[in-house]
């Protein structure tokens, strides 16, 4: 089961909506297709080989499914029908009956503990399965995705106990910052936290007249606080020390991306040092 963005379903979802979610998740397009799949895959339905008899059995199954997926007046499914759906979709009856919002209790528990989406849970399950595949593409000496995820999360957990750790500013924070840089609205705390050391010689900035200039090596440009000039929320404003009338703007999104990438690189370097140290300690 893929557990895509369909799950978790709304806790108020009806039996009909939950059954349709299972169909969508497994790629079953309609009731007729589901009736054929149930007939062919569940051993309880005997295959006689007689076309008319087997077709009649599938039609009987289809009518039940129609009654269970009706949006107007869905019928109450029998215990036998619930068991058939659970056997076919490999789901927990608690899902169909509305007690949990993922098809299995395992996925529900992971969601409640972590808040991860259905698609993320599926990815972790797939990575875990890949790590157990001895005939996989990579040889044993190469780390699998699940091992990499385990190491990064373990590192982040250990870092939380460090005296200099800033809660929430781990590698995942900066990855998300980079991905959302174009959508971030600049505010005063962000302006000063971002770190102007990330602006280097050769970076391009735009003069208020629209002319593009390059930051020089002599450090003539400094931050001009927003209360000293009209401030553009999408840009950071600079001025020359010797002449405050010469004001310049740099796009905030570009600076924010650069800052996030720098922090990601720093985090990876620290993780690499930790990994190398662990390897040395084991020798």
ROMI-879763 format. One record per residue (C-alpha): residue in one letter; x, y, z. Coordinates in steps of 0.05 Angstrom, whole numbers, plus 32768, in hexadecimal, padded with zeros to 4 digits. Each point is the difference from the previous one (the first is absolute). Layout:
BEGIN
AXYZ ...
END
This chain:
BEGIN
X800080008000 X801C80447FEC X7FE0802C8036 X8006803D7FD3 X7FE580448013 X7FBB7FE08006 X80107FED8047 X7FF080118036 X7FB880077FEC X7FD3802E8028 X7FEC7FE08042 X7FB8800F7FED X80067FDA7FBE X7FC97FCE7FF3 X80087FB77FEF X7FF380117FB7 X803680368000 X80327FD28021 X7FF27FC87FCF X800980317FC6 X80418018801E X801A7FB88001 X7FEB7FF87FB7 X802480407FEC X803E7FED8026 X80057FBD7FDC X7FF0801D7FBC X7FBB7FDF7FF9 X7FD7802E7FD5 X7FB87FE8800A X7FD27FCE8022 X80017FD07FC5 X804C7FFB8002 X7FFE7FF5804B X7FCC7FC87FFA X802C7FDC7FCD X803E8007802C X7FDC7FE6803E X7FE37FC67FD9 X80447FED7FE3 X802B8009803E X7FD67FE8803A X7FFE7FB58006 X7FBA8000801E X7FE3800F7FBC X80027FBF7FD9 X801480057FB6 X7FD57FCE7FDB X801C800F7FBB X7FB980097FE8 X7FFC80467FE3 X7FB8800E8012 X80067FE58047 X80408026800F X7FE3803F7FE0 X7FC37FFB802D X802D7FF9803D X8027803F7FED X7FBF80257FF4 X7FE87FED8045 X8041801B801E X7FFB803F7FD6 X7FB9800F8019 X80187FFB8048 X803A80307FF2 X7FD080317FDE X7FD37FFF803D X803C800C802E X801E80397FD7 X7FBE80257FF2 X800380498015 X7FB580058007 X7FE97FC48028 X803A7FD0800D X7FEB7FBF801F X801F7FE68041 X80347FCB7FEC X7FFC7FBC801F X80397FE48029 X800F7FD27FC6 X8007803A7FD0 X802D80268030 X802D7FC28006 X80027FFA7FB3 X801780487FF9 X80347FF88038 X801B7FC07FE1 X800580207FBB X801D80438014 X80297FE4803A X7FE28034802D X7FE980008048 X7FB47FFE800C X800A803A8030 X800F802C7FC4 X7FC07FEF7FDA X7FD780078040 X801D8045800F X802B7FF4803C X804280107FDE X8010802B7FC3 X80377FD67FE0 X7FF37FBB7FE2 X802B7FDE8035 X800D800C8049 X804B80017FF3 X7FFA803B7FD0 X7FD080228030 X80327FF98039 X8039801C7FD6 X7FD4803B7FEC X7FEC800E8048 X80487FFD8018 X802080287FC8 X7FCA80267FD9 X801D7FE57FBF X7FD17FFD7FC4 X7FE97FC07FE0 X803080097FC6 X803B800B8030 X7FEE7FC18027 X7FFD7FD97FBE X8044801B7FED X801E7FE98042 X7FE17FBB7FF7 X801C7FFC7FB9 X804580158017 X7FFE7FCD8038 X7FEC7FCA7FCF X803880147FD1 X80337FF98038 X7FEB7FB88009 X80067FF07FB6 X80417FDA7FF8 X7FFA80037FB4 X7FFA804C7FFF X8026802F7FD3 X803480138034 X80307FD28022 X80017FF7804B X80388031800D X7FD5803A7FE8 X7FCF801F8030 X7FB77FF87FEE X7FCE80398004 X7FE37FE78042 X80457FFD801F X800D80487FEA X7FBE8017801C X800E7FDB8041 X804480208007 X7FE880477FF1 X7FC67FFB8031 X802D7FE18035 X803280397FF6 X7FC980348007 X7FE67FDF803F X804680008020 X800A80487FEB X7FC280158028 X80267FF1803F X803A802D7FED X800580418027 X8006802A7FC1 X7FC57FDF7FDD X7FCC80307FE6 X7FBE7FD98002 X7FE07FFA7FBC X803E80167FD9 X80167FBC7FE8 X800F7FE97FB9 X7FB77FF37FF1 X7FEF80488013 X8033801B7FCE X7FEA7FCF7FC9 X7FB980198009 X801980488002 X80247FF77FBE X7FC47FE07FDE X7FD180378019 X802F803B7FF9 X7FD780207FC9 X7FC27FFE802C X801E801A8041 X7FEA80458016 X80398026801E X7FF8801C8046 X803080218031 X80167FC08025 X800D7FDD7FBE X8026803C7FE5 X80337FFE8038 X80027FB48009 X800E7FF37FB7 X804980138005 X801C80367FD3 X80437FDD7FFE X7FE07FD77FC9 X8006803B7FD1 X80437FF87FDE X802C80267FD0 X7FE57FFB7FBA X7FB77FFA8015 X7FD2802C7FD7 X7FD480358020 X7FD180327FE0 X8005804B800B X7FBE8025800B X8007801E7FBB X7FFE7FB97FE5 X804A7FFD7FEF X80227FBF8014 X804280058025 X80307FCE8020 X80137FFE8049 X804980148007 X80377FE4802B X800A80408027 X7FC17FF5802A X7FE180437FF0 X7FB87FE68005 X7FDD7FF88043 X7FB97FEF8015 X7FD0803B8001 X7FCB7FF58035 X7FB880047FE8 X7FF0803C802D X8033802B7FDA X7FE37FF67FBB X7FC47FE57FDB X80057FB48007 X7FED7FCD7FCC X7FE87FC08023 X801B7FD47FC7 X8046801F8002 X803780128030 X801880487FFC X804980168004 X802480427FFE X804780197FF9 X802280138041 X801B80407FE1 X7FBF80157FDF X7FBE7FE8801D X7FDA801A7FC4 X801D7FC87FD5 X7FCF7FC98010 X7FFE7FBA7FE2 X7FD07FC58004 X800F7FB57FFF X7FC97FCD7FF4 X7FEE7FDF8041 X7FEC7FBC7FE2 X80457FF87FE0 X802380128041 X7FD37FD18027 X800E7FC77FD1 X804A800C8004 X7FFD8002804C X7FD87FBF8002 X80307FDC7FD1 X803A8016802B X7FE07FE5803F X7FEF7FBE7FDD X80487FF97FEB X8019800F8046 X7FD07FCB801D X80177FCC7FCE X8049800F8010 X7FF27FF6804A X7FDC7FBF7FF2 X803A7FE87FD6 X8030800F803A X7FD37FDA802F X7FFB7FC57FD1 X804C7FFE7FF6 X800B8004804C X7FCF7FC7800B X80257FD77FCD X8043800F8022 X7FE57FEE8045 X7FE87FBD7FE7 X80457FEC7FE6 
END
